Amino acid sequence: GLFARSAVSGESHTGGAWMLAGFSFHQLGKLDQAAEAYQRAIDHDDNLAEARNNLCGLMAIGKRFSEALPHAKWLLANAARGDYCINAMLAFSGLYMWDETLAAAERVLEHKPDDPRALGIVVRAAQETCDWSALVRYTRHLSDHFYRKGMFDRAEESHFSHIAWCMKPEWNLAVAKAAAGRGLPENIECHDHARHAYGTPLRVGYVSGDFHDHPMLQLTAGLFQHHTPNRVKPFIYCHSPESESWLRRRFEASVPFLARIAHLSDEQAAARIRADKIDVLVDCQGFTKGHRLGIFARRPVPVQVTWLGFPGTTGADCMDYILSDHFVTPDGSEPHFSEYLCRMPDTYFCNDKGRVVAENKMDRAGQGLPEKGIVFCCFNKAYKLEPVRFATFMEVLRDVPGSVLWLIDSGKTQKMRLQQYASQAGIDPGRLIFGERVSAVPLHLARIALADIALDTRIYNGHTTTADALWAGVPLVAARGGHFASRVSESLLRACSLPELVVDDEAGFHKLAVDLALNPEKFLAVREKLQSQRFRAPLFDTERYARHLETAFIMMAERAAQGLPPAGLDIPAMPPRKEPFAEAIPRKKIHFRDPLDAEPGRKKSDPKYKEDVPMQHIFSDGISKITLSNNNLRVVLTQNGPDNSATDICTLILPASQASHFINSLANGFRQIDDQMKAGSEAQAGAGDASQGQEAG
């Protein structure tokens, strides 16, 4: 402490002295002073690796990843010691810079092959970048060196990345327990619920950070509209990002009670929930990003349930139940869950029958697809792709002449690797079509219908992606796997009365996909069955699902009220519907207020609707592509990353009638920029090197 104060007071001015001062402040827990001292050290000596490493670590731990980035880049490029890349790895992964994350993690593992943090992150980075040789190498290392020996706490692997490569449910549970042990507080004084008075209606709290423009809310927004007031009163405890989207406004209008808890600690949030006398508390995230399972660790309510947000066990002792069904958790699954299984009658998966599909005109040419031939699609994210199922995809393309596979463009690295894998399998890489990311979900749902057949991923099935395809009327081929995440599509297909689209293995998957593609009568029969079952089968029957969910909560609460411990539950099914629950899919013309907030049915009379939005208010950081096809102007917007690299973030679609207005506005904008640059150049002429940084900025 004395040395730190001496350095800061100016009695020592070397880079090494500032670095030691920073270390001293760090040890004292004075993190702001430590960061300032480390930065002073770097200012004195740009090559002081220790100071950069320590500052990078401080920023990463504080989730100030953008501030850590320049130091992370320097360490990856210049640090002589591999262990100096640990903090760089954390910073890169916090910014989802997976190429750099993988490179940094591998540097760490070269120095220390069994580093637990690096082993935990390197697998996720390999999945995200489609580096399957690295994925096989590191998952084999985890299996052989740790998991087969029962040492599940020796690698800090997340639940999320683990279930995307491992279908051994006993390992899934062990990894989950190890992660819960690291991530949840211990020895917490919990509330005594012996005298809890259960309410009528039952007071059910939902906790999530995903109640915004996220698949969780896309799937569940309709549920809250269908809760029966005299059975369940929903309380929402939301720590989501603030949003004014149409979806969020619809959600908020449907719930009687919503509390924002992002600013509260876990202890404070638990106290708030306890004060609200909640009977059943529902976790909607599991161990996904931003979870608040620390609230549940404090046991604020008598009954605690995990549901929908994560396809597997939490491994947490504080969770009483997990909502599942007989397909994702068949008989014999019980020992592989830390929770008791509460099996729903049709499917555990919630859907919203009010999901809007855009009625904007869509055609294959506008999506870069061939007009003729079979279009297979797989819109799952890159981390769900893996070599076994991708090889089957390529065999399907080989056996269906003229067919293509439509994928989501996840980035340059992923696209390049997938094209290489196709080429290695003897398939023209041009038969892989990479679709742009579309921020407006109704537009995405509309374009899915351009495909003929959807193909599922093997280990981590499509969840929302599978539901999207079926809601859009596109049949999906799936194979059941060995754990929860690999059986989800079976659950959804059976709930849509399409068990014939579920097979047992890769050979069956290949055979069914090719058979549907080459047998028009069979394909049309399946597609017509899907079209008719969407409005009768349970999968999209939101009201039916709400009744079953309410029954589940009531049965859990009744056991607790009788002083009985949690136990496995099977929820009884309502009788099948005799009449359809809907006549058609809701369809609306999509109008844009801005590129990230597409709202169905917005009217020009709405004061928030602006027909002539100035172009500079619409754009993010730039434009990567403009095309005109089929009476639509398509503008791909970009956003600059921390390293100034441009990433496509969304596509703005405008009627061709607005094309001239758009081009004129764009040209005017370029002229203004050009004039400003000329004026700036003239003003700074002769100013010398001192002005160069400002001009570049």
Steps between C-alpha positions, in 0.01 A plus 500: 500500500780739584674426170178553310443838661862591437473418130173684453629805686772531241803379696561229239431533130629183329267258325605224734423711803152584371443131427595406856279778632215358296568155642499642852168677444367180343588301812328762717182471292527857372429405143450845347835617635658176384366549148630856490844390620521218244406746224772739621746212482398427141529869413860489623583165339273377223659153512442433869318168466426461871318833517300425184408156629388632838301786350339267246400270785353783704291618207386147409396411855305826516337411165654811344600291202535781247752674727688172537510440124813697399699331775360158405608553140847610610541198728390255230746653252795570728492319834782249527323299770187302418349557843483873418230410245249383764366851557512569126290186446242622753481842335460356149231255609313780678479679166411179309820534296527124460794483257714698743358308797606172341848631421549632855368181661734288291794718603407439865470125444841487330642639824274300734307215328259447790414861583137473616383838371657454158359148463157634586514780243695336217217253430243781470732698272557198276123443478428863416767515227418156350860391562411134526855369516555713811159395635582130466848549644392684813184302574709183473748653745220582744356152466824304534680709762209599725148377437573130457689524831209672674686832537223732386615793710841518333380687191279807525276401213160666479175303480426680175804390299504155662153389388582612144763224465421237766189281498591305814238608755706379796785729388253783438388477863855483636613803297187688608565426867861612468392824331229560762760450771719766342223743413261498795562622854518251785398503866223753445235541764174402331147595597282252689184431301331263745229756575463634147140585413427402141285742308191458285571559221850358525766770490758393240815704442698483175865612513688576178741734328360389163167684506600717204553432129623149574369152413376460858253786465417413140384159623328601824339840433165336429515279809452789741188608311350155559560444871168439676458786755336281766772231475830684456607861550832556319764728650785594267846568647686644207870578469491533122638788296244776462304478177217692338438239232152392402563155650608643835203739511264214425658297781481781754134561416418133572649466850343646816828546685850573369798592719834605355776342708812565291616760753445269797754256643399135523435547872285809441307334216436193716369724779268675253364168375454373856312818590265439205407162655573306184397133512690363199809665350596414142851534360481566124872486420696223669874565483483725193649846468381745764313243710395588855512155658658666801145614584382139506799396713346717776174303490258795512196278425382147589504356145766576237488385138723529194329520163565549129811722500757218515451142368648310790557481872628799696691271738387736776371365831269800538284401202208267582361423155581517131212514253548236230299234317519127422703557183779728621515305829382143433472244780842442650607865473431576865850424641655751259322806642556681826134610479189285510339458160162661447388359166256698291246294301567614140830685501695706750553761227290817504387672181305814421215457255505878455844505334469723195632399159568788262283521195773695320565343165784245510653299218800275456691735274487771764663261748772382262333161451454311172152518352495125435620206702457390860603751766604339826546740791667496840475833679664383822794703626852396408587349839234230448662375179748214537680258267273193522171666403670734253640193320142369480388836360761466225389144421144628466613771256698242303195275464252778414625660176451874471427544870655765725542543874391837639689603814532810716808711429678493836813678382789480258695236691202269539396544138853425374531185712158364405582553133829317552323210669254482210783497247678225693179296481491542122217756502520829310525769772264710290220266607523648848290817506567732793204715595536838664393545858158666514421691817124505441372156602178523289715550190720205594193280548372608160821414319524153660195402293718529187678181607367151430646291783671600824787287633565484873833504682611185681626565854338833583173497307316800373263632765353832389650421158296180476185677615565775243518250214180322602311828554614607151363172359835335419541131597809421706702179507643409843671210676461433873816519703626396841427801720244777552643745245514236225136392548330839485406483132340160555288653775388784271430276199293257706305791650428604141377149413801431277678203664587364155762775465703365795761230431750304709839566342702664223414235243130555568546877487668480159240258364200708612642833377581355157167316479301818571705693244466244221145382566264793426187317612646412839637851543168666418312265731730587791484870425120498476477310828718762666288780356182349647646388835650835590161621625382176663805327648625606844832655391365849426192482724606768748180486703526122548864536603409768754240269661755218529765734640259634761412144601870423539553796732190417702605136544847609617351748747249248633780258591694775675188619687451146632856496631609249236840526327525547122442189290471401135174623349305411187253770400167362371406596145190690404276333242605552136349798323202437279526836328811692387632760743568739211397537139822640361839635591498871591648691208585867483683734272823590677585868522819630654542774754868410503696194387498332842131549583274348238142516611205316345216716386645839585278765350606830355254671732704374795697804627807277539490407134714724283463458128790728416757406760827681425742242370769593750257399776453154351854397424734347750865546398483422131361298210659190354257424217202646314290290261172559316285197419131421476385849586703509819813696584722296735762688701740303720607713798828459681629578845863565582653272761756599761776430247322715236409189297155526344240232575167463322232546766171509313327554169269793437232431239329794330241509224646582160283812502732640767817409312549842340442674834752268663766543230458878501532512878804275484662716234427814702659335800813412305521857365474638855772266619717594203446871568585454866816309416609767252428774753690308765796447269518871413469604865777267603736566210844563638407392848752217484497166671308626802173490308530156344328309778199730499459479125522122506237489771 
